[in-house]
Amino acid sequence: MLRALAVDDERPSLEELLYLLNADPRIGSAEGAGDATEALRRINRALESGPGGPEAIDVVFLDIQMPGLDGLDLARLLTGFAKPPHVVFVTAHEDFAVQAFDLKAVDYVLKPVRKERLAEAIRRAAELTEHTPRIRVHEPDPDHVPVELGGVTRFVAVDDITHVEAQGDYARLHTDRGSHLVRIPLSTLEERWRTRGFVRIHRRHLVALRHVGELRLDAGTVSVLVGGEELQVSRRHARELRDLLMRRP
């Protein structure tokens, strides 16, 4: 049973595609996205969930011409991930077929979508999914954070992280050897690492108390030196941070 995501900026086309997908017995679930940016956020959640997770997506049925990030752009982004979902392009334009298959598309379906033609695309996606080894899902390693870099997954030790910087729905992990962007909100890391000595000092920053080298007071402003970088501390967090540092072993 495939878990599908349909992406199309035209609502009637999206609804028709979802109807056809849900009518196929090989589709276990199908949801829609109105543009590529929304789809990318949904796929990010799927990749975080893992192949056997509740948010997983097996195949994306993707329109090409959309405002902003188009379907080809999204497919190119997906090639950078270690285990991306399969892609089936569903479009009214014949001109992009070569580019689509260069991006390892499973199939290229032309609009208006015929039920029989879509069924063939689903069959191909199902066959590939069945032949793809499934990764056993384990509990996350509490001592390491997996980060993607050029299709390679590396594991960063939590104890090596000096501070974390919020960047939208992402967070940048800073260590003495560099930084890594992960698809985890800062608020999630704050809750997860509270007992490991991480504390919020600003709406954009989380610091590891063990890596705080200096607490600085200057004309009513408070800052800390962490990993050679000076970070501002907001007023609402200043007292708590000072108390924690004073009690630090």
C-alpha positions in Angstrom: 0.0 0.0 0.0 1.6 3.2 -1.2 1.6 6.5 0.7 1.2 9.2 -1.9 1.6 13.0 -2.0 0.0 14.9 -4.9 1.3 18.4 -5.7 -0.5 20.8 -8.0 -1.2 24.5 -7.8 -4.5 24.2 -9.6 -7.2 23.1 -7.2 -9.5 21.2 -9.7 -6.5 19.3 -11.1 -5.3 18.4 -7.6 -8.7 17.2 -6.5 -9.1 15.1 -9.6 -5.7 13.5 -9.1 -6.4 12.8 -5.5 -9.8 11.2 -6.5 -8.0 8.9 -9.0 -5.3 8.0 -6.5 -7.7 7.1 -3.8 -9.7 4.9 -6.2 -6.6 2.7 -6.8 -6.4 -0.2 -4.4 -2.6 0.1 -4.3 -2.8 3.5 -2.7 -3.1 3.3 1.1 -3.3 7.1 1.6 -3.1 10.2 -0.5 -2.8 13.8 0.5 -2.4 17.0 -1.4 -0.2 20.1 -1.5 -1.0 23.3 -3.4 2.6 24.2 -4.2 6.2 22.9 -4.2 7.1 24.8 -1.0 4.3 23.2 1.0 5.2 19.8 -0.5 8.9 20.2 0.5 7.8 20.9 4.1 5.6 17.8 4.1 8.4 15.7 2.5 10.9 16.9 5.2 8.5 15.6 7.9 8.3 12.3 6.0 12.1 12.0 5.9 12.4 12.8 9.6 9.8 10.1 10.3 11.8 7.5 8.4 10.7 4.9 5.9 8.5 3.0 8.4 7.3 6.1 10.3 3.8 7.5 10.5 4.6 10.5 8.3 6.4 8.5 5.6 5.7 9.1 1.8 6.5 6.5 -0.8 5.8 8.5 -4.0 5.1 12.1 -5.0 2.8 12.8 -8.0 4.2 16.2 -9.1 3.1 18.9 -11.5 5.8 20.8 -13.2 4.8 24.4 -14.0 3.9 26.0 -10.7 4.6 29.6 -9.4 7.8 30.0 -7.4 9.5 26.6 -6.9 8.4 24.4 -9.8 8.2 20.7 -10.0 11.6 20.2 -11.6 13.2 22.4 -8.9 11.6 20.2 -6.2 12.7 17.0 -7.8 16.3 18.3 -8.0 16.2 19.1 -4.3 15.0 15.6 -3.6 18.0 14.0 -5.3 20.2 15.5 -2.6 18.5 13.3 0.1 19.7 9.8 0.9 16.3 8.1 0.8 13.8 10.4 -1.1 10.4 9.3 -2.2 9.8 8.2 -5.8 8.6 10.9 -8.2 5.9 10.7 -10.9 5.5 13.8 -13.0 1.9 14.7 -13.9 1.8 17.6 -16.3 0.1 19.1 -19.4 3.5 19.8 -21.1 5.4 17.2 -23.1 8.6 19.4 -23.3 10.1 18.4 -20.0 10.2 14.6 -20.3 14.0 14.4 -20.9 14.7 16.6 -17.8 12.3 14.6 -15.8 13.9 11.2 -16.5 17.4 12.7 -16.0 16.1 13.3 -12.4 15.2 9.6 -12.1 11.5 10.1 -12.4 9.5 6.8 -12.2 7.0 8.0 -14.9 5.8 11.0 -16.8 2.0 11.2 -17.1 0.3 13.8 -19.4 -2.9 15.7 -18.5 -5.7 15.2 -18.8 -5.0 12.2 -16.7 -6.5 8.9 -17.8 -7.3 6.4 -15.1 -5.5 3.6 -17.0 -2.3 5.7 -17.6 -2.2 6.7 -13.9 -2.6 3.1 -12.9 0.5 2.2 -14.9 2.5 4.9 -13.1 1.2 3.6 -9.8 2.2 0.0 -10.7 5.8 1.2 -11.5 6.1 3.1 -8.2 4.7 0.1 -6.3 7.1 -2.2 -7.9 10.1 0.0 -7.1 8.9 0.5 -3.5 8.5 -3.3 -3.0 12.1 -3.8 -4.3 13.6 -1.1 -2.1 15.0 -2.5 1.2 13.2 -1.2 4.2 15.3 0.3 7.0 14.3 -0.9 10.4 13.3 2.1 12.5 15.2 2.4 15.8 14.7 4.8 18.6 16.8 8.0 18.1 20.3 8.0 19.5 20.1 10.5 22.4 23.8 11.2 22.2 24.1 12.0 18.5 22.2 14.0 15.9 22.1 12.8 12.3 22.8 15.5 9.7 22.6 15.3 5.9 25.5 16.6 3.9 25.6 15.9 0.1 23.7 12.7 0.4 25.8 11.4 3.3 24.5 11.1 6.9 26.9 12.1 9.6 26.3 11.9 13.3 27.2 14.9 15.5 27.8 14.3 19.2 25.4 16.4 21.3 28.3 17.0 23.8 30.2 18.7 20.9 27.4 21.2 20.2 28.3 24.6 21.7 25.0 26.4 20.7 22.0 26.2 18.4 20.7 29.0 16.2 17.1 29.1 15.0 16.6 29.5 11.2 12.9 29.3 10.5 11.6 25.7 10.8 15.3 24.6 10.8 18.1 24.8 13.4 21.8 25.3 12.9 24.0 23.3 15.2 27.3 24.9 16.0 30.4 23.0 17.0 34.1 23.9 17.3 34.6 22.2 13.9 31.7 23.9 12.0 28.0 24.0 11.8 25.2 21.8 10.5 21.6 22.6 9.4 18.9 20.2 10.6 15.1 20.0 10.1 14.2 20.4 13.7 12.6 23.5 15.3 14.6 25.2 18.1 11.7 24.7 20.5 11.9 20.9 20.0 15.6 20.8 20.8 15.1 23.1 23.8 12.7 20.5 25.2 14.7 17.5 24.2 18.1 18.8 25.6 16.9 20.6 28.7 18.3 17.8 30.9 21.6 17.8 29.0 22.5 21.4 30.1 21.1 23.4 27.2 19.3 26.6 28.0 17.4 29.2 26.0 19.1 32.6 26.1 17.2 34.3 23.3 14.4 33.6 20.9 17.0 32.6 18.4 19.7 30.9 20.5 20.1 27.8 22.7 23.4 27.4 24.4 25.2 24.5 26.2 26.1 25.6 29.7 29.3 23.5 29.6 30.6 25.6 26.6 29.9 29.0 28.1 33.3 30.7 28.6 32.2 34.1 29.8 29.2 36.0 31.0 29.5 39.7 30.1 27.6 42.7 31.4 28.0 46.0 29.5 25.7 49.1 29.9 22.7 47.0 30.9 23.1 44.4 28.2 24.1 40.8 28.9 26.0 38.5 26.6 27.9 35.2 26.7 31.0 33.9 25.0 30.3 30.5 23.5 32.7 28.7 21.3 34.5 31.9 20.5 31.3 33.7 19.5 29.6 36.4 21.6 25.8 35.9 21.8 23.3 38.3 23.2 21.1 37.3 26.1 17.5 38.6 26.3 16.3 40.3 29.4 13.8 37.6 30.2 16.5 34.9 30.2 19.3 36.8 31.8 18.5 36.1 35.5 17.9 32.4 34.9 21.1 32.0 32.9 23.2 33.7 35.6 21.7 31.5 38.3 22.4 28.4 36.3 26.0 29.4 35.6 26.6 30.2 39.2 25.4 26.7 40.2 27.3 25.0 37.4 29.8 22.4 38.7 
